[in-house]
Amino acid sequence: MINKDTSTTGKKILVLATGNPDKVGEMNELLRDLDWEVRSFKQVAGDHDIAETGITLDENAEIKARFVRELTGYPALADDTGLEVDQLDGQPGVHSARFAGPEADALQNRKKLIKALEHVPDPGQRTARFRTVLVYLDEHGVRKYEGVCEGHITADERGSGGFGYDPLFRPEGYRETFAEMDPLEKNRISHRGKALQQFILDFRK
């Protein structure tokens, strides 16, 4: 376990089990009203690879939370998110971040998804959902939350906001993709936003 440093704000420190700066920014915005000083795992412990060996989102989120908790000693918050495409039998799912290969970036993953759905030109047949499992771990044990956002995969990329598959995902009931939406609106309806809303409500009780 690393040596604990104290919060500069007097708040309880919460460590996010991610090195993704986009995800850190999004979660900081969503958690801004709670009495925590939110830090990324990299800020607290430096660079570490967490082996995501689980076969489900639930397992991977808990693996990450336990790794961070054991190494830092702070309460840990981890999520694992997958994009489930019906025409691909639920793929890429738990492998969403590595869809185009272990070293692939987000653009390569999106290109592979576009290619994989070329045989499905009908927008109504390109149904999909984002699913997030969120795990919080402290000295009292584990709490888990889940959020789902239904939608469709567009034929090409639209918008410059967001990250990951956002330029290809149009949530149900909207004309814009996640990458075209106002960040506050996206956070309100997104899979991660829904999971975090449950988490926040739980800690406000």
C-alpha positions in Angstrom: 0.0 0.0 0.0 1.3 3.5 -0.8 1.7 6.2 1.8 -1.4 8.2 2.1 -1.2 11.9 1.6 -3.9 14.3 2.9 -6.6 16.0 0.9 -5.8 19.7 0.3 -9.5 20.4 0.7 -10.2 18.5 3.8 -12.5 16.2 1.9 -12.5 12.4 1.8 -10.3 11.2 -1.1 -12.0 8.9 -3.7 -9.7 7.3 -6.3 -11.0 6.5 -9.7 -9.6 3.3 -11.2 -8.8 4.8 -14.6 -6.0 6.5 -16.4 -8.3 7.8 -19.1 -8.4 11.6 -18.8 -11.7 11.9 -20.6 -13.3 9.5 -18.2 -11.8 11.3 -15.2 -13.1 14.6 -16.4 -16.6 13.2 -17.1 -16.7 11.5 -13.6 -15.4 14.6 -11.9 -18.3 16.6 -13.4 -20.9 14.0 -12.4 -19.5 13.7 -8.8 -18.8 17.4 -8.2 -21.6 17.7 -5.5 -20.3 14.9 -3.2 -18.0 15.6 -0.3 -15.0 13.9 -1.9 -11.8 15.1 -3.6 -11.8 12.9 -6.7 -8.4 11.8 -8.0 -7.4 9.4 -10.8 -5.4 6.3 -10.0 -2.5 7.7 -11.9 -2.4 10.8 -9.8 -2.2 8.8 -6.6 -0.1 5.8 -7.5 1.6 6.5 -10.9 1.4 4.3 -13.9 0.2 0.7 -13.2 -1.4 -1.8 -15.6 -4.5 -3.5 -14.2 -5.1 -6.9 -15.8 -8.8 -7.0 -16.8 -9.1 -10.8 -16.7 -12.8 -10.9 -16.1 -15.2 -12.3 -18.6 -18.0 -9.9 -17.7 -18.2 -6.1 -17.1 -19.1 -6.9 -13.5 -16.0 -8.9 -12.9 -13.6 -6.4 -14.5 -15.0 -3.5 -12.6 -14.5 -5.3 -9.3 -11.0 -6.4 -10.3 -10.1 -2.8 -10.9 -11.7 -1.5 -7.7 -9.9 -4.1 -5.6 -6.5 -3.4 -7.2 -6.8 0.3 -6.5 -8.1 -0.2 -3.0 -5.3 -2.6 -2.0 -2.6 -0.4 -3.6 -3.7 3.0 -2.3 -5.8 2.3 0.8 -8.3 4.9 -0.3 -12.0 4.2 -1.2 -12.0 3.2 -4.9 -14.5 3.7 -7.7 -14.2 1.6 -10.9 -16.3 1.0 -13.9 -16.3 -1.2 -16.9 -18.4 -0.3 -19.9 -19.3 -2.2 -23.0 -21.1 -1.5 -26.2 -23.5 -4.3 -27.1 -24.6 -4.4 -30.8 -27.5 -6.7 -31.5 -26.5 -7.5 -35.1 -23.1 -8.7 -33.7 -24.7 -10.9 -31.0 -23.8 -8.5 -28.3 -20.2 -7.7 -29.4 -17.9 -6.0 -28.7 -19.3 -6.1 -25.2 -16.6 -6.7 -22.5 -14.0 -6.4 -25.3 -15.1 -2.9 -26.4 -11.9 -1.2 -25.6 -9.9 -3.8 -27.5 -12.3 -4.6 -30.3 -9.7 -3.9 -33.1 -6.9 -5.5 -31.1 -5.0 -5.1 -27.8 -3.1 -2.1 -29.0 -6.0 -0.5 -30.9 -7.1 3.1 -30.3 -10.7 4.4 -30.3 -10.6 5.4 -34.0 -9.5 1.9 -35.0 -12.3 0.4 -32.9 -14.9 2.6 -34.5 -13.6 1.8 -38.0 -13.9 -1.9 -37.3 -17.5 -1.4 -36.0 -18.5 0.5 -39.1 -17.0 -2.2 -41.3 -18.7 -5.0 -39.3 -22.2 -3.3 -39.8 -21.8 -2.6 -43.5 -24.3 -5.4 -44.3 -27.0 -3.7 -42.2 -27.9 -0.4 -44.0 -31.3 0.0 -42.3 -30.8 2.3 -39.3 -33.7 0.7 -37.5 -31.8 -2.6 -37.5 -28.6 -1.2 -36.0 -29.8 -1.4 -32.4 -27.3 -1.3 -29.6 -26.8 -0.3 -26.0 -24.1 1.0 -23.8 -23.9 -0.8 -20.4 -21.8 0.3 -17.4 -21.2 -1.6 -14.2 -19.9 0.7 -11.4 -18.1 -0.7 -8.3 -17.4 1.2 -5.1 -15.1 -0.4 -2.6 -14.1 0.9 0.9 -13.4 -0.6 4.3 -17.1 -1.6 4.6 -17.1 -3.7 1.4 -18.4 -3.6 -2.1 -21.4 -1.7 -3.6 -22.4 -2.2 -7.3 -24.5 -0.2 -9.7 -25.5 -0.6 -13.3 -26.6 1.8 -16.0 -27.9 1.1 -19.5 -28.5 3.4 -22.5 -30.4 2.1 -25.5 -29.7 3.4 -29.0 -28.5 2.8 -32.5 -25.2 2.7 -34.4 -24.9 5.4 -37.1 -23.4 4.6 -40.5 -20.6 7.1 -40.1 -19.0 9.2 -37.4 -20.8 12.3 -36.3 -19.6 15.0 -33.8 -16.4 15.8 -32.2 -17.2 15.6 -28.5 -17.1 12.6 -26.1 -14.8 9.7 -26.6 -14.7 6.0 -27.5 -17.7 5.0 -29.6 -19.6 8.2 -28.9 -19.4 9.5 -32.5 -21.3 6.3 -33.7 -23.9 6.0 -30.9 -27.2 7.8 -31.2 -29.3 7.3 -28.0 -32.9 6.3 -28.3 -35.2 9.3 -28.8 -32.5 11.6 -30.0 -31.2 12.7 -33.4 -27.7 13.5 -32.2 -24.9 11.1 -31.3 -23.3 11.3 -27.9 -20.4 13.1 -29.6 -22.8 15.8 -30.9 -24.7 16.3 -27.6 -24.2 18.9 -24.9 -22.0 17.1 -22.3 -24.5 17.9 -19.5 -27.3 16.3 -21.5 -25.2 13.3 -22.3 -24.2 12.8 -18.7 -27.9 13.0 -17.7 -29.0 10.1 -20.0 -25.8 8.1 -20.5 -25.1 4.6 -19.2 -22.3 5.9 -17.0 -24.5 8.8 -15.9 -27.3 6.5 -14.8 -25.0 4.3 -12.8 -23.4 7.3 -11.1 -26.8 8.8 -10.3 -27.7 5.6 -8.4 -24.3 5.8 -6.7 -24.8 9.4 -5.7 -28.3 8.8 -4.4 -27.0 5.9 -2.3 -24.5 8.1 -0.6 -26.9 11.0 0.0 -29.3 8.8 2.0 
